[in-house]
Amino acid sequence: MTQEMTELDSPADAITGGRRPSAGSLPFAWRPMEPNDLDGVHAAGERVHPGYPERIEVFAERLRLYPEGCHVLEMDGGTAGYVISHPWHPMMPPKLDSLVVAMPTFPATFYIHDLALLPQARGSGAGARAVAHLAEHTRAIGLADLSLVAVNASAPFWRRQGFEIVEDARLAASLKSYDTDARFMMRRLEAVLPL
């Protein structure tokens, strides 16, 4: 996942580290999300985030607007997790269960809408691989940071991925749509100097 997607054969290769999983080689494999994955993705989201329900239309919209940021974690042909992400406005996370209508013309952050792993995929390294890929993608499209709203006591995982909690009054309205434990987090990327 340290290579940019454009250097690999396909988006699926980016998250699997440049190799295609073969039967029995990797129990989990990331691949690009497709419209026919939405039912499984939505079901996984309801299972992982029961206190933060979102309509399937929210997932479908993000996939339609920015497919490059949407991936499914497969295990034995089923959905073991997913990530939905896209360029966005700084310090303005979308409210829970809201449609965004369009991607911004001049984004300033790469927003991780959701990274959800079912229990059988946790501890496999799949989440860290997805975050590393998203960081490389963020650099490739010229943005300097990633942001997200951490829920379900996930802040320790995100801290291990280089994210820090950001406190700012501008975040209050968006965070209120989650709950009082939701935390806005950001990871600034190191500048990549041209050769």
C-alpha positions as CSV (number, residue, x, y, z in Angstrom):
1,M,0.0,0.0,0.0
2,T,2.9,2.3,-0.1
3,Q,2.6,2.7,-3.9
4,E,0.3,5.1,-5.5
5,M,-2.7,3.5,-7.3
6,T,-1.5,4.8,-10.6
7,E,1.6,2.7,-10.3
8,L,-0.3,-0.5,-9.8
9,D,-2.4,-2.7,-12.0
10,S,-5.7,-1.9,-10.4
11,P,-7.2,-0.2,-7.3
12,A,-7.5,-3.7,-5.7
13,D,-3.7,-4.1,-5.9
14,A,-3.2,-0.8,-4.0
15,I,-4.8,-2.1,-0.8
16,T,-3.4,-5.6,-1.1
17,G,0.1,-4.3,-1.4
18,G,0.5,-4.8,-5.1
19,R,-0.3,-8.6,-5.2
20,R,-3.5,-10.3,-6.1
21,P,-4.7,-12.6,-3.4
22,S,-4.9,-16.2,-4.3
23,A,-7.0,-18.9,-2.7
24,G,-5.6,-19.5,0.8
25,S,-3.0,-16.7,0.6
26,L,-4.8,-13.9,2.4
27,P,-7.9,-14.3,4.5
28,F,-9.0,-10.8,3.7
29,A,-8.7,-8.8,0.4
30,W,-9.6,-5.2,-0.3
31,R,-11.1,-4.4,-3.7
32,P,-13.0,-1.5,-5.3
33,M,-16.6,-1.3,-4.2
34,E,-19.3,-1.9,-6.8
35,P,-23.0,-1.0,-6.7
36,N,-23.9,-4.6,-6.1
37,D,-21.9,-4.5,-2.9
38,L,-24.1,-1.9,-1.3
39,D,-26.5,-4.3,0.5
40,G,-23.6,-6.1,2.1
41,V,-21.9,-2.8,3.0
42,H,-25.0,-1.4,4.5
43,A,-25.6,-4.5,6.5
44,A,-22.0,-4.4,7.8
45,G,-22.4,-0.7,8.7
46,E,-25.6,-1.5,10.7
47,R,-23.8,-4.3,12.6
48,V,-20.6,-2.3,13.3
49,H,-22.3,1.0,14.1
50,P,-25.8,0.2,15.4
51,G,-25.9,3.6,17.2
52,Y,-25.1,5.5,14.1
53,P,-27.6,4.4,11.4
54,E,-27.3,5.6,7.9
55,R,-29.6,5.0,4.9
56,I,-28.2,2.9,2.1
57,E,-28.7,6.0,-0.1
58,V,-25.8,7.7,1.7
59,F,-23.4,4.8,0.8
60,A,-24.7,4.7,-2.8
61,E,-24.2,8.5,-3.2
62,R,-20.6,8.4,-1.9
63,L,-19.9,5.5,-4.3
64,R,-21.4,7.3,-7.2
65,L,-19.7,10.6,-6.4
66,Y,-16.2,9.3,-5.6
67,P,-15.7,5.6,-6.4
68,E,-11.9,5.9,-5.9
69,G,-12.5,6.2,-2.2
70,C,-14.8,3.2,-1.8
71,H,-13.5,-0.3,-1.1
72,V,-14.8,-3.5,0.3
73,L,-12.9,-6.0,2.4
74,E,-13.8,-9.5,1.3
75,M,-13.5,-12.7,3.2
76,D,-14.6,-16.0,1.7
77,G,-16.7,-14.1,-0.9
78,G,-18.6,-12.1,1.8
79,T,-18.2,-8.5,3.1
80,A,-15.9,-8.3,6.1
81,G,-15.6,-4.5,6.1
82,Y,-15.6,-1.5,3.9
83,V,-14.1,2.0,3.6
84,I,-15.9,5.0,2.2
85,S,-13.9,8.2,1.7
86,H,-13.8,11.3,-0.5
87,P,-12.3,14.8,-0.8
88,W,-14.1,17.4,1.3
89,H,-14.3,20.8,3.0
90,P,-11.9,21.5,5.9
91,M,-13.4,21.4,9.4
92,M,-16.9,20.6,8.1
93,P,-17.6,16.9,8.4
94,P,-20.9,15.9,6.8
95,K,-23.7,15.3,9.4
96,L,-24.6,11.7,10.1
97,D,-27.0,10.1,7.6
98,S,-26.8,13.1,5.2
99,L,-26.4,13.4,1.5
100,V,-23.6,15.6,0.2
101,V,-25.0,16.2,-3.3
102,A,-21.6,16.9,-5.0
103,M,-17.9,16.7,-4.3
104,P,-16.4,20.2,-3.6
105,T,-14.7,21.9,-6.5
106,F,-11.7,23.0,-4.3
107,P,-11.5,20.4,-1.5
108,A,-9.0,20.9,1.3
109,T,-9.1,17.6,3.2
110,F,-9.6,13.9,2.4
111,Y,-12.5,12.8,4.5
112,I,-12.9,9.2,5.8
113,H,-16.6,8.8,6.0
114,D,-16.4,5.3,7.4
115,L,-14.0,2.5,7.9
116,A,-15.9,-0.5,9.4
117,L,-14.5,-3.9,10.0
118,L,-16.6,-6.9,11.2
119,P,-15.2,-8.6,14.3
120,Q,-13.6,-11.4,12.3
121,A,-11.5,-8.9,10.4
122,R,-10.3,-6.8,13.4
123,G,-6.6,-7.3,14.3
124,S,-5.8,-8.5,10.8
125,G,-4.0,-5.4,9.8
126,A,-6.7,-4.7,7.2
127,G,-7.7,-1.4,8.8
128,A,-4.1,-0.1,8.9
129,R,-3.6,-1.1,5.2
130,A,-6.7,0.8,4.2
131,V,-5.5,3.9,6.1
132,A,-2.1,3.7,4.5
133,H,-3.6,3.5,1.1
134,L,-5.9,6.4,1.7
135,A,-2.9,8.5,2.9
136,E,-1.1,7.8,-0.3
137,H,-4.2,8.5,-2.4
138,T,-4.6,11.8,-0.5
139,R,-1.0,12.8,-1.4
140,A,-1.5,11.8,-5.0
141,I,-4.5,14.1,-5.4
142,G,-2.6,17.0,-3.8
143,L,-4.3,17.3,-0.4
144,A,-2.3,17.7,2.8
145,D,-4.5,16.0,5.4
146,L,-7.1,13.4,6.2
147,S,-10.0,13.9,8.5
148,L,-12.8,11.9,10.1
149,V,-15.3,11.6,12.9
150,A,-14.3,8.9,15.4
151,V,-17.2,7.0,17.0
152,N,-17.6,3.7,19.0
153,A,-14.5,4.5,21.1
154,S,-12.3,4.2,18.0
155,A,-10.0,7.2,18.8
156,P,-7.2,4.9,20.0
157,F,-7.1,3.1,16.7
158,W,-7.0,6.4,14.8
159,R,-4.3,7.8,17.1
160,R,-2.1,4.8,16.1
161,Q,-2.7,5.7,12.5
162,G,-1.3,9.2,13.1
163,F,-4.6,11.1,13.7
164,E,-5.1,13.7,16.5
165,I,-8.3,15.0,18.0
166,V,-9.2,18.6,16.9
167,E,-11.3,20.8,19.1
168,D,-13.0,23.7,17.3
169,A,-16.3,25.4,17.7
170,R,-17.0,25.1,14.0
171,L,-17.4,21.4,14.5
172,A,-20.2,21.5,17.0
173,A,-23.2,21.3,14.7
174,S,-21.8,18.3,12.7
175,L,-20.7,16.4,15.7
176,K,-24.0,16.9,17.4
177,S,-25.6,14.6,14.7
178,Y,-23.5,11.7,16.1
179,D,-23.4,11.9,19.9
180,T,-21.4,13.5,22.7
181,D,-18.6,10.9,22.4
182,A,-17.9,11.6,18.7
183,R,-14.5,13.2,18.1
184,F,-13.2,15.0,15.0
185,M,-9.7,13.9,14.1
186,M,-7.1,14.9,11.6
187,R,-3.9,13.6,10.3
188,R,-1.5,16.0,8.5
189,L,0.6,14.4,5.9
190,E,4.3,15.1,5.5
191,A,5.0,17.4,2.6
192,V,6.4,15.6,-0.5
193,L,8.9,17.7,-2.2
194,P,9.3,17.5,-6.0
195,L,12.5,16.0,-7.4
